[in-house]
Amino acid sequence: MAGAPIDTRISPKRKLGFVMCIALVVGNMIGTGIFQLPRNLAPMGWNSVFGWLATIAGTLCLAVVLLRLARGRADGCGPYAYPAAAFGPGTGFVVAWSYWISCWTVNATLAVAVVQNLAFIWPGLAAPGIAAPAALAILWLFTFVNCLGVREAGKVQVLTSVLKLLPLAGAILVACWFLARGGAVPVQQESVPIAAGSIQAAATLALFAMLSFESAMVVGDRVENPERNVPRATMWGTLIAGLIYLLCSSAVSLLLPHEAVAQTQSPFALFFSTLVHPALGPVVAAFVAIAALGALNGIILVQAEMPLALAREGLLPQSLARFNRWEIPWRIHIISSGLATLLLIANYTQSLATLFTFMVLVTTSVSLIFYLVGTLAALWLRAKGRMQGSAGFVLIGLAAVAYCLWAFYGAGVKESLWSLGMTAVALPVYLLMRRANRSSPAPAARRAESQESTA
């Protein structure tokens, strides 16, 4: 039986400001990907640089299109609001569901990555029977932090974002110092042919590090002055992270022998221990763990927004939208982290490296569903005259579509099928909720109130 509609409005004092928005974007983007990718990119030589440039350009095209689509919808949850505006609530539900999956799958991966890096300092953490509980403890600790309020989580995000930038800034400075020593040249002297296939492989790997550039769009209803702060934070955050990625990854990949980089578990630790001092290896490993913790904190913050938006629309049980005293939908956090826990337990017997790579590609392909459908929604609304956009905007949108399809293919058949299979579960859930809503006046009443408020 439907109860009275739940008030899910956020008070201004609990909203994110511009600086916290940038920290959310940069913090969610800079996780473990940038610190681990040089191991995969080093054998590709200069193809990796071109791959980074292609991915940064593709991501900026996506950001431009999605931000234009966000006008008038910046205070909503992007993965639902954007597709629903063009193709209806059914499409919005499926896309938001897929984005929610990408959040808790990457949270399980990040928890594993934290333990891997801490095990570089304390090898005992890698022992059977200790690693899994340690990863679960980290996952649930940050779930608890996020249940205490969005501003508390935002403060943690600002702190971890600053700390994780230190080794990245240090890598750039070391590379500049190394190359300015008078005649110093990169040790990566093997001739690696420039090939389209190698660039695509590098770009697909690089895309994982660029995921979550849309974080400010997802939590738009928790941002102060979203029409102004969401676009600014998204573009500045994407540009900052992309430039850091390009410089740091190229430095590690091109200034160290690619055989050594490909075999190490911590490319940045190897970089500093080789070019500066061996004692810096464990220190850098600690900062990589901090980077993973920051990304885990930010994505846990985001993981509740999609189910919350769907519950507001009557597409998920209304009880999920109930807030605790800190205005957080704590039930959604418990369910999401619970699913991440099951995923982690079910797969922890596999090789950690194999699990991490597989989850990276699955998460990337699931995230691409939102990027692709969101871009198609913008082009559709523009074609129908429901959104303004120049011919240049259309070209950027078509480039974004082509990039999404290119990257989805590059993720691999197995990983793409996994992402599509998990997303397909949304269809029966949506149909069941529609049937339940026909016998309940509450969802219709909420939609009518929403239409009156926007009229």
N, C-alpha and C positions, 0 to 999 in steps of 0.2 A: 504494500500500500504506500502510495507516495505521500511524503510529508511536506511541510512548508519549505519553500525554496531556501537554500542556505546562502547566507551573505558571504561571498568570497572576495569582496573588495579589499585591497591592500591599503593600509594607512600610509600617508606620505613619509612619516618618520622611519618606516621600515623599508624604504625603497633604495635602490642603488643609484649613486651619483655617476658623473661622467668618468671619473678616475677609476672607480670600481668596475664600471662597464668595460673600460679598456683592459683592466687587469683580468676580468673574466674572459675576454676574447683571447688575449695573449696567453693567459694562464692555461686555458683549455686547449689551445693550439700547441703550446710548447709543453709536451709531456715527455714520453720516452722515445717517441719516433725520431726526433732529430738526433738524439744521443746514440741510437742504435743503427740508424740508416747508413752511416758511412761504411759500416761493415759490409752491407749489400751493394753499395754504390761504388766503392773503391775499384773493383775490377773493371768497371765500365769506363774509367778514365774521364775524358772530357764529355762523353755522352751524358754523364750524371749532371754536369753543369747545364747542358741544354735541356735535360729533363726537368731540372728545377725551374728554369726559366719558363718552360711550357706550362708547368703546373701552377706557378705563381700567376702567369697571364690568364690561365683558365679560371683560377679561383677568383681573380679580380673581375673577370667577366660575369661570373656567377654572382658575386657580391653586388655589382652594379644593377643587375636585373632584379635580384631579390629585394634590394633596397628600394628600387622604384615600385615594386609590387607592395612593399610595406607601407607606402604612403597612405595614410588613413587607417592603417591596420597595425601600426607600430606598437600599440598597447595590447596586442593579442599574441597568441602563441603561433609563431610562423608556420611550423610544419602542419598545423591544422588550418589556420585562417587563410593562408595563401592558396593552397589547392582548392579549398572549399569555395572561395570567392569565384573561381572560374568553373569548376566542374561539379560542385555540389558537396554536401556533407559526407556522402559515401566515400568519395575520393579523398577528402580531407581526413576521414577516419583512418583509411588504409595507410596513407602517407605518415600521419602522426604515429600510428602503431609501429611502422617500420623504424621511425626515428627513435621511438622509445626503446625498441629492441637494440638499436645501435648504442644507446647510452649504457644499458646494464651489461651488455656484452663487453664493451670496452672497459667498464669498471672492473670486471673480473680480470681482464688482461692487465690493467694497471696495477691491481693489487699483487699479482704475480711478479710484475716488473719491479715493484718496490722491494719485495723479498729478494729477488735476484741480485739487485744492486747492494742491498744491505749484507747479503751473504758474501760479497767481495771483501767486506770489512770483517764480518763475523761469520766464518765458514760454517759454524754450527747451525746456522739458520737453514742451511740447505739439507740438513739431515732429514730422512724420512720420519714422519710423525711430528715434525716441528714446522716445516715450511708451510703446509696447508693451514694449520691453526694460526700461524703468524699472518698470512695473507688475509684470512677471514677476520682476524682481530683488527687489522688496519682498515679493511672495508667497513666494518661496523662502527669503528671509532669515528670515521668521517661521516658516516650516516647519522650518528648521534649529533655531531657538530652541526650538520645542516638542519637537523630537527630543532635546534635551538634558535633559529632565525636566520633570514637571508643576509642581514647585515653582519652577523657574526661570521657566517661563511664567507662573506665578501672581505672581511678583515683578514681572514686566513689566506684568501686568494691574493690580496695585495702583498702580504708578507712572502708567500712562497713564490710569487711571480718575480719579486725583486731578487730573492736568493737564487732562483734558477737561472737568472740572466748572468750571474757572475761568471760561471765557467764558460758560457758562450761568449761573453765579452772578452774574457781572458784568452780564448782560442783565437779570436780575431786579432787581438793585440800581439800575441805570440807569433802568428803567421806574418803580420806586418813587420815585426822585428826581425824574424828569420829571413825574410826576403830582402830586407834593407841592409843586411850585413855586408854587402859588397860582394856581388858575384854569387850569392847563394841562389840555388835553383831548386825546384821541386825534385824530389827523389823519384817521383812517379814518371819515369822516362820511357817506359814501354809504349810502343806505338799501338794504341787501341783505335781501330777504325771507327769513324763516325758513321753510324747506321741508324735508319729510322726505327728498326726493331729495338735496338738498344736504348734509344731515346725514349720510346714508349714504355719499356720496362722500367727505366729510371723514373719516368714521370708518374707511373702508377704507384711505385713505392713511395715517391715523394708526396703523393696526394694524402696518404695517411697522416702525415705530419701537418697538413693544411686543414684537416677536418676540424670542425667546431668554430670556424670563422663566423658562423651565424649565431653564436651563443647569445649575443645581445638581442637578436631578433626573437629568440625562443622565450626569453624571460621579459619580454617587452612590458607586461603589466606590472613588473616589479622594478621598473626604471623610472627615475625622475625625468619629466619632460621627454618622453620617449621619441616624439617626432623629431627632436633635435639631437638627443644624445645617442640613440640607437644607430643612425647612419654614421655619425662621426666616430663613435667607438668601433664600429665594424670596419670602416675603411682604414682608420689609423692602426687598429690592432692587426689587421691583415697585412698591411704594408710593413709594419715593424717586424712581425713574425717572419714574413717572407724574406725580407732582407737579411735578417739574422740567419735564417736557414741556409740561404745561398752562400753566404760568406763562411759560416762555420763548417758546413758539410764539405764545401770545396777545399777548405784548409786541411781538414783531416784526411780527405780522400786523396788529395794531390801532393801533400807534403810528407806522407809516410808510405813505405812500401806496401802495395796493395795486398800482398800475401799476408803480411803481419796484421793488417787491419781486418782482413776477411776472417782471420782465425781468433781474434780476441773477443772476449765477452763485453769489453768496455772500451770502445774506440777512443773516447775522449780521455779516459784514464791513460791509455797507451800514448796518446798524443802529448799529454803534459809530462808523463814520466820519461818519454824519449827526448823531447825537445827542451824541457826545463829541468826537472829533477825527479828521480824515481820515487821519492817520498810523497809526491803529489798524487800518485795513483789512487790510494784510498780516500784522500780528501775529495777528489773529483767524483769518485763513486758515490760518496755521501751526498754531493750536490745533485747527482743524477737521481738518487732516491727522492730528494726533495722535489725535483721537477715532477716525478711521477705522482708524488703525494698532492702537489698543487693541482695537477690535471684531474686526479681522482676526486678531490674536493669540489672542483668546479663542475665536473660532469654529474656528480651526485646532486648538486644544486639544480642542474638542468633536468635531471631524469624525471622529476615529478611534474614538470610543466605540461607535457603532452597529455598524460592521463587526466590531469586537473582540467585542462581545456575541454577534453571530451566529456568529462563528468558535468561540466557547466552546460554543455549542449544537450545533456540527457542521453549521450551515447555510451556512457558507462554508468555504473551504479552511483547514485547521488551521494552515498555515504563516503565515497572516496574523496569528495571535495571538502570534507569537514576539516577545519583547521584546529591546531592546538593553540595554546595561549600565546605562542610566538608567531601565529598566522602562517603556519607551515602545514601542508597536507601530509601529515606524518604517516598515514596508512599507506599512501602511495610509495613513500620512501621504504617502508618495511617490505612491501611486496616486491619492489624493484631490486633491492639489495638481497632479498630472499632468493629471487631467481638467479641473480649473479652468484650467490652462494652455491645453489644447486649445480650451476654450470661449472663452477670451480671444482667442487667435490667430484663431479662426474668425470672430469677430464684431467685431474691432477696426477693420475698414474702415467700419463703420456710424458714424453720428453718436453721439458719446459720450453725449449727453443721451438720445437714443432708446434706446440700449442700456441705460443705467442704469434708465430708467423701466420698460422691458420686464422686466428682470431683477428689479426690485423686486416687480412684480406676480406673476411666476412663483414667486419665492421665498415670497411671502406665501401663495399658494394651495397650494403644496406643504406648507408648515408647517401649514396648517389641517387637513390630513389627520390628522396626529398628534393635534391638539387635539380634533377631532371624534370620532375613533375612541376616544381615551382617555376622553373624557366618556361615550360610549356604553358603554364597558367598565365604568366605575364604576356607571352606572345598572343595567346588566345584573347585575353581581355583587351589588348591593344587592337587586334583585328576586329573585334566587335564594337570598338569605339567606347569601351568602358574604362579605358585607361589611356593617358596621353603617352606618346613616345615617338621620337623622330625616326627617320630611316636609319640613322646611326645606331639608335637603340635596338632596332630590329636586327641589324647585323651583329651587334654584340650578343643579343639573345641567341641567334643561330649559331654563333661561335661557341657559346656556352653549352648548347644542346650537343653539338658535335664533340665537344670536349668530354661531356658526361658519357656519351656512348663509347667513345674511345677508351676512357678510363674503366668503364664497366667491363668491356671486353678484356682489357689488360689485367683485371683482377683474377681471371681464371674461371673456367666453366663450373668446377665443383663449388667454389666459394660463392659464385653468383647464384647457383641453384639453391644453396643453403639459404641465402638471403631472401630469395623469392619465396621459398617454402615457408620460412618463418613469417614473412609478411602476409602470405595467403591465409594464415590463421585468422587474420582480422576480418575476413569476409563473413564466416559464420557468426562471429561475435557481433558484428554490426547488424546482421539480419535478426539475431535474437533480441538485441536491444531495441530495434525498430518495432518488433512484434510486441515487446513489453511496453513500449511507449504508447502504442495505440490504445491500451487500456488504462493509461494514466494521463490525467490532464496537466500534470506538473511540467513536463518538458515543453508542451505547447505553450503553457503560460509563460515560461521563462523566455522562449523564443519571441513571443509577442512583446514582452517587456523590453527585450533587447532591440527589437525593431523600432519600438517607440522612442527609446533612448537615443537611437542614431538618426531618427527622422529630423 
